[in-house]
C-alpha cells in the first residue's frame, strides 16, 4: 500500500507546502524508497504532459464570434439572446461577406476596447509601474504583438536589442529547464525603450521586461488578475518577469536569469 | 464601448486561451469546445458586475465547467465521447507546433497521440484536475474553486489521475523503449 506521506509528498512536489514542511518531507524521502519513486514518477508524468499535450488556442473565428455576441448582448434584450448565443461560430462562415464585415467590426471593437481598457481601467490599480507592466503583458498576448525578433538563438536576440532599445539585458535559452526562448520585443516602459525577452513555458508566455533602473526601489512581487509579477535588480538594470504560469515556475526562471547575470558580471 | 465591456475585455479575455484549452479537455471535440467557451464568456459577461476581487481565471474556468455540464446533460442522448481526431487538419491552427527536427517531431507526435488517448480515457473529474494542475499550472486552491470540490478531494484526485496515467503509459509503451524516458 501507499506510504502514508504520499499526499504530502505530492503537495511538496506541487509547491504547496511551507519551508518547514518541505525540509521534513525531503528528510522523509531520503529514507523512504516509495516516496523517492513517487517523486520521480510525478516528475515524469509532468514532463510528458508538458512536452506532449497539445496546446490548443482559441481560434480567430471564435474570438470574432465572441466579440460579436458581446456586442449584441449589450444591445439586445436578454430574452431572445439565448438562441443566438449558443449558435456558435459555425454559422457565420457560411455567409462570406457578413462574416468578414463582422470580423472587421470585431477587430475594430477589440482595438477600441483595449484602448479604453488602458485609459479607463488599469490606471486605477495602484502602482503605475505595475499598471504599465500589466498592460504591456496583456497587449503582448494579442495576436502579432508578442515578438519583434523571432529567434531561439541568443546571439540573434541580444544584438537586436542594441539597435532597438536603451538596454542590453541577459538573454539565454533555457529549453532544457523548460523555458524556451521565443524572441525579443521593444516596449515603451517607464518613459524609456525597454527590452522584453519572451519565453515559452508549456502553454504559457513569460515576458521578461528590463529597463535602466534609476535607483528607486522596485515594487514588491505581486499577483493580480491571474498574473504574477516578480521584480529584481541585476547590475544597473531593473527586471520584471510577468506570466500566468505558476509562481514557483516563474521564480525558477528568475533564478536562472539571476545566476546568469551574476556570472556575466564575473561575480 | 461602455466601461463594463472595456473592463471585461481587459480582465477576462486574456484568459480565453486557457478557457478554450480547458473546454477541449472536457469535450474532446473542437466544435463543441467553441460553443461552450462562447456560452461561458457570455455568461461571464452578464455576471461580471458581481465579480469583485476574486481570481478571474479560476472564475472563468468554473463557468466553462458549468456550461459543459449543462451542455453535456442536454446532449446525453448522443451518448458517446469522440476521441481526439487522428489529424485535426481542419483545426490545425489550434495546435502550436514547435518543430526542431523531423525525427524528433515524429516521436513527439506519436507520444502526443498516445498521451491524448490515455488522458481521454481518464474519468472526467480526474482528467480535469490533472490538466488544470499540469497544463494551466493552477494551485490547489484555484483548482478547488474551478471544480467546486474541497482541496482534499483535489489532492486525492490528482494523486489517482497521476498514478493511473503513469501505469497506463507504462503499459502502452512496453516494447517501445525509445518512448520511455
Interface residues (C-beta under 8 A of the other chain):
Chain A: X6 X7 X10 X11 X14 X15 X16 X41 X42 X44 X45 X46 X47 X48 X49 X50 X51 X52 X53 X54 X55 X56 X57 X58 X59 X60 X61 X62 X63 X65 X66 X69 X70 X73 X74 X78 X81 X85 X86 X88 X89 X90 X109 X110 X112 X113 X114 X116 X117 X118 X120 X121 X122 X135 X138 X141 X180 X202 X203 X204 X225 X226 X244 X245 X246 X249
Chain B: X1 X2 X3 X5 X6 X7 X8 X9 X10 X11 X13 X14 X15 X16 X17 X18 X19 X20 X21 X24 X30 X31 X33 X34 X35 X37 X38 X39 X41 X42 X45 X46 X55 X56 X57 X58 X84 X91 X93 X94 X95 X96 X98 X108 X111 X112 X115 X116 X119 X130 X131 X133 X134 X135 X136 X137 X138 X139 X140 X155 X156 X158 X159 X162 X163 X165 X166 X169 X181
